[in-house]
Amino acid sequence: MPSGTYSERKTQVLDAVREELDAARRDQIIEAFANVVADKGYPATTVADIARVGHVSKSTVYAHFADKETIYLALHDAVARRIQSILVELERDVTTTTSWSEPARRAIATYLDAIVSEPAFLTQLMVEANNATPAMAKARWEAGERFAATMVRIADRFRTSSDGEAGMTLPMARAFLAAFLGLLQWAAVDGPDAVRQLQAPIEELLHRLVGAPPPLSR
């Protein structure tokens, strides 16, 4: 509960409300951006389009974002944070199980579910594939390096008992992420069902990369 004088408490509450409203408005603009891009493509999307679809003024858009690229970068950051949270959960799981395959399977399924449940995430994948500006490319590279480093750390914490050590080097992790992203970008064009069907191919890709036996067909 806010502390201090009545005036101070009132200011704290109002500040908290403003922050919540600002966050909600940012999310509204990002969602509008994703809808416009899905309809018109990134190059043809304008701030006026985003304002119209988001039911806000252009000045409101500019109050939160400098341009459409910064809106994309905010969307990219949201996707990156979601992926990192899934990897962190996987890292925790592999320390409490006798087989890394099951936590990996759950992590892949969770990620694919997150992608298909958020239409904006699918849009982000398609924009990234075809319209990477220097700032977009930098954001992608930095996120990819974080993901790769986490994957290496996970592999270092766990070894399979059935096929010796199932290690992963940084180049291997980068190769997996590049292949994973490529598959997602191809599937995203065909929609959520195509993305869901990537579960088995991605599992097999991961198993083959680390030298473990591929999962049995289900």
C-alpha positions as CSV (number, residue, x, y, z in Angstrom):
1,M,0.0,0.0,0.0
2,P,1.4,3.5,-0.8
3,S,3.0,5.2,2.2
4,G,3.5,8.9,3.1
5,T,1.1,11.8,3.3
6,Y,-2.3,11.8,1.6
7,S,-0.9,13.9,-1.2
8,E,2.0,11.6,-1.7
9,R,-0.2,8.5,-1.7
10,K,-2.5,10.1,-4.2
11,T,0.4,10.9,-6.5
12,Q,1.7,7.4,-6.2
13,V,-1.7,5.9,-7.1
14,L,-2.2,8.3,-10.0
15,D,1.3,7.5,-11.3
16,A,0.5,3.7,-11.1
17,V,-2.7,4.3,-13.0
18,R,-1.0,6.3,-15.7
19,E,1.7,3.6,-16.1
20,E,-1.0,0.9,-16.5
21,L,-2.9,3.1,-19.1
22,D,0.3,3.8,-20.9
23,A,1.2,0.1,-21.1
24,A,-2.4,-0.7,-22.3
25,R,-2.2,2.0,-25.0
26,R,1.2,0.7,-26.1
27,D,-0.2,-2.8,-26.4
28,Q,-3.2,-1.4,-28.3
29,I,-0.8,0.3,-30.8
30,I,1.4,-2.8,-31.2
31,E,-1.7,-5.0,-31.9
32,A,-2.9,-2.4,-34.5
33,F,0.5,-2.5,-36.1
34,A,0.4,-6.3,-36.3
35,N,-3.1,-6.2,-37.9
36,V,-2.1,-3.6,-40.5
37,V,1.1,-5.4,-41.4
38,A,-0.7,-8.7,-41.7
39,D,-3.1,-7.0,-44.1
40,K,-0.8,-4.7,-46.1
41,G,2.7,-5.8,-45.5
42,Y,5.4,-3.9,-43.6
43,P,6.6,-1.6,-46.4
44,A,3.1,-0.3,-47.1
45,T,2.1,0.2,-43.5
46,T,1.9,3.8,-42.3
47,V,1.5,5.4,-38.9
48,A,-1.9,6.7,-40.2
49,D,-3.0,3.1,-40.8
50,I,-1.9,2.1,-37.4
51,A,-3.7,5.0,-35.7
52,R,-6.9,4.2,-37.7
53,V,-6.9,0.5,-36.9
54,G,-5.9,1.1,-33.3
55,H,-8.6,3.8,-32.8
56,V,-6.1,6.4,-31.6
57,S,-4.7,9.6,-33.0
58,K,-1.4,9.8,-34.9
59,S,-0.2,12.0,-32.1
60,T,-0.9,9.3,-29.6
61,V,1.1,6.8,-31.7
62,Y,4.0,9.2,-31.8
63,A,3.7,9.8,-28.1
64,H,4.7,6.2,-27.5
65,F,6.7,5.3,-30.6
66,A,9.0,7.3,-32.9
67,D,8.0,5.4,-36.0
68,K,6.7,2.0,-37.2
69,E,10.2,0.5,-36.9
70,T,10.2,1.2,-33.1
71,I,6.7,-0.4,-32.9
72,Y,8.1,-3.5,-34.6
73,L,11.1,-3.5,-32.2
74,A,8.7,-3.4,-29.2
75,L,6.8,-6.4,-30.7
76,H,10.1,-8.2,-31.3
77,D,11.1,-7.5,-27.6
78,A,7.8,-9.0,-26.4
79,V,8.4,-12.2,-28.5
80,A,12.1,-12.4,-27.3
81,R,11.1,-12.1,-23.7
82,R,8.5,-14.9,-24.1
83,I,11.1,-17.2,-25.7
84,Q,13.6,-16.5,-23.0
85,S,11.1,-17.3,-20.3
86,I,10.4,-20.6,-22.0
87,L,14.2,-21.4,-22.1
88,V,14.6,-20.4,-18.4
89,E,11.8,-22.8,-17.5
90,L,13.5,-25.6,-19.6
91,E,16.7,-24.9,-17.8
92,R,15.0,-25.4,-14.5
93,D,13.3,-28.6,-15.6
94,V,16.4,-30.3,-16.9
95,T,18.0,-30.2,-13.4
96,T,15.0,-32.2,-12.0
97,T,14.5,-34.9,-14.6
98,T,16.3,-38.0,-15.8
99,S,15.7,-37.3,-19.4
100,W,16.1,-33.9,-21.2
101,S,13.9,-35.0,-24.1
102,E,10.6,-34.5,-22.2
103,P,11.4,-30.9,-21.0
104,A,12.6,-30.0,-24.5
105,R,9.4,-31.4,-26.0
106,R,7.3,-29.3,-23.5
107,A,9.3,-26.2,-24.2
108,I,8.9,-26.5,-28.0
109,A,5.1,-27.1,-27.6
110,T,4.8,-24.2,-25.2
111,Y,6.6,-21.9,-27.6
112,L,4.6,-23.0,-30.6
113,D,1.4,-22.5,-28.6
114,A,2.5,-19.0,-27.7
115,I,3.1,-18.2,-31.4
116,V,-0.2,-19.4,-32.6
117,S,-2.2,-17.9,-29.7
118,E,-0.8,-14.4,-30.4
119,P,-1.4,-13.3,-34.0
120,A,1.0,-10.5,-33.6
121,F,3.8,-13.0,-33.0
122,L,3.1,-14.6,-36.4
123,T,3.3,-11.1,-37.9
124,Q,6.6,-10.5,-36.3
125,L,8.1,-13.6,-37.8
126,M,6.9,-12.6,-41.3
127,V,8.2,-9.0,-41.0
128,E,11.6,-10.2,-39.8
129,A,12.0,-12.6,-42.7
130,N,11.4,-10.0,-45.4
131,N,12.1,-6.5,-44.1
132,A,15.0,-6.5,-41.8
133,T,16.4,-3.0,-41.3
134,P,19.7,-2.5,-39.5
135,A,17.9,-2.0,-36.2
136,M,15.8,-5.0,-36.7
137,A,18.8,-7.1,-37.6
138,K,20.6,-5.9,-34.5
139,A,17.7,-6.8,-32.3
140,R,17.4,-10.2,-33.9
141,W,21.2,-10.9,-33.5
142,E,21.2,-9.9,-29.9
143,A,18.2,-12.0,-29.0
144,G,19.6,-14.9,-30.9
145,E,22.9,-14.7,-29.0
146,R,21.0,-14.7,-25.7
147,F,19.0,-17.7,-26.7
148,A,22.0,-19.6,-28.0
149,A,24.0,-19.0,-24.8
150,T,21.0,-20.2,-22.7
151,M,20.8,-23.4,-24.8
152,V,24.5,-24.1,-24.4
153,R,24.1,-23.6,-20.6
154,I,21.2,-26.0,-20.6
155,A,23.1,-28.6,-22.5
156,D,26.1,-28.3,-20.2
157,R,23.8,-29.0,-17.2
158,F,22.5,-32.2,-18.6
159,R,23.9,-35.2,-20.4
160,T,21.9,-38.1,-21.8
161,S,22.6,-41.5,-20.3
162,S,21.5,-43.5,-23.5
163,D,24.0,-42.1,-26.0
164,G,26.9,-40.6,-24.0
165,E,27.2,-36.9,-23.7
166,A,24.6,-34.8,-25.5
167,G,26.5,-31.5,-25.6
168,M,25.9,-28.4,-27.6
169,T,28.4,-25.8,-28.7
170,L,27.6,-22.2,-29.4
171,P,27.8,-22.7,-33.2
172,M,25.5,-25.7,-32.9
173,A,23.0,-23.6,-30.9
174,R,23.1,-20.9,-33.5
175,A,22.5,-23.4,-36.2
176,F,19.5,-24.9,-34.4
177,L,18.0,-21.4,-33.9
178,A,18.6,-20.4,-37.5
179,A,16.9,-23.6,-38.7
180,F,14.1,-23.2,-36.1
181,L,13.4,-19.7,-37.2
182,G,13.5,-20.6,-40.9
183,L,10.9,-23.3,-40.4
184,L,8.7,-20.9,-38.4
185,Q,8.9,-18.2,-41.0
186,W,7.9,-20.6,-43.7
187,A,5.0,-22.0,-41.7
188,A,3.8,-18.6,-40.5
189,V,2.8,-17.8,-44.1
190,D,0.4,-20.7,-44.0
191,G,-1.1,-19.9,-40.6
192,P,-1.4,-21.3,-37.1
193,D,-2.1,-24.9,-38.2
194,A,1.1,-25.1,-40.2
195,V,3.0,-23.8,-37.2
196,R,1.5,-26.4,-34.9
197,Q,2.7,-29.1,-37.2
198,L,6.3,-28.1,-36.7
199,Q,6.5,-29.9,-33.3
200,A,7.8,-33.2,-34.5
201,P,10.3,-31.8,-37.1
202,I,11.8,-29.4,-34.6
203,E,12.1,-32.2,-32.0
204,E,13.9,-34.4,-34.5
205,L,16.2,-31.5,-35.5
206,L,17.2,-30.9,-32.0
207,H,17.8,-34.5,-31.2
208,R,19.9,-35.0,-34.3
209,L,21.9,-31.9,-33.7
210,V,23.0,-33.0,-30.2
211,G,23.6,-36.5,-31.2
212,A,20.8,-38.1,-29.2
213,P,18.4,-40.7,-30.6
214,P,15.5,-39.0,-32.3
215,P,12.1,-39.2,-30.5
216,L,9.9,-42.1,-31.3
217,S,7.1,-41.2,-33.8
218,R,3.8,-40.4,-32.0
